[in-house]
């Protein structure tokens, strides 16, 4: 049997289990999240997650970027580094990477076949739990020196929470998956704080007061020293353009080695990721690395940050004719950040927004945030079970109000956006759902025969 057939059979097997990422909100609310079966699975596989040191990252927004920044810095320091994230954009294997390279289709098929007996012995395992186990096992087999693990959903009962990391990280918290995590920031923070382990350092991005209260309380209860970006770690944004941005860090609690750019008391860094919020993510990653006891120098971190690659986070795929941006914003907080970035980098320009959303999203709040710069909303639907029909979204869009039309499937929306942009010169942006943006990416690649 050829490799691609075996790989597709492996995916069929993985998706034959319950996949809560494909479930609607009411089904998620009733989900049986239970770390007991995940611990049982890891025990049967020899607890591979304990074979290497880890950094564990939870949050509503920014956890993927922060994870990628941490992993890139560890790789730049010469360490063989695993990175586990979700969801994927184009290829399932993107979820499991070492030094920026995804697990191969053949390796995923081999490992999936190998763990089938262990999986068969444990009832009610989910797709995400099995995939997480594959990631942990792969990193152990490849003898990584470190691994950065992104939480899938929440934290307390997430399948990744079987690890005891060197540092636990909480990025920006806002409202998302409220059917599962709760409808207040206090409840959401409580679920995210579930990754905090006794005595293990914690790093937090700046948070709203009610969320920070929870993180401070849980950290104190578990004797876990808490470092807060913007409090213990002062930073300042520098120059910024479509080519990237710089920032400098001065820390009152994290011991510094020599600043790589010779600025006394400060360390200066550059990242290719755009948007002011990415500076906060990078500073959070910096603090996490410093608290992780990996002993990275600022020069190593600076090298890793400069080389990081994290697609579809305000990614400018084309600067002109058309101007096209792939983004992953999918709640009102991230839409605020996206809107601010658009106004900063493309002042005075209107936006053609290719938009689709899952049924549990606050669509009115998202669209209201961007209302002032949208010239045309192209409502589409990704090929995903949780995606709302365009007609439902349009009813909400009319209440904002914003000029809109239905354009499905996604590639039809891209074609329409390109047609409109050719007439108006407006910026094309894809956002609202990672699944929509992934399909826009695929459509763009087919049209341009390029790689992003």
Buried (B, 14 or more C-beta within 10 A) or exposed (E): EEEEEBBEBBBEBBEEBBBBBEBEBEBBEEBEBBBEBBBBBBEBBEBBBBBBBBBBBBBBBBBBBBBBBBBBBBBBBEBBBBBBBBBBBBEBBBBBBBBBEBBEBBBBBBBBEEBEEBBEEBEEBBBBBBBBBBBBBBBBBBEBBBBBBBBBBBBBBBBBBBBBBBBBBBBBBBBBBBBBBBEEBEBBBBBBBBBBBEEBBBBBBBBEEBBBBBBBEBBEEBEBBBBBBBEBBBBEBEEBEEEBBBBBBBBEEBEBBEBBBEEEEBBBBBBBBBBBBBBBBBBBBBBBBBBBEBEBBBBBBBBBBBBBEBBBBBBBBBEEEBBBBBBBBBBBBBBBBBBBBBBEBBEEBBBBBBBBBBBBBBBEBBBBBBBEBBBBBBBBBBEBBBBBEBEBBBEBBEEBEBEBBBBBBBBBBBBBBBEBBEEBEBBBBBBBBBBBBBBBBBBBBEEEEEEB
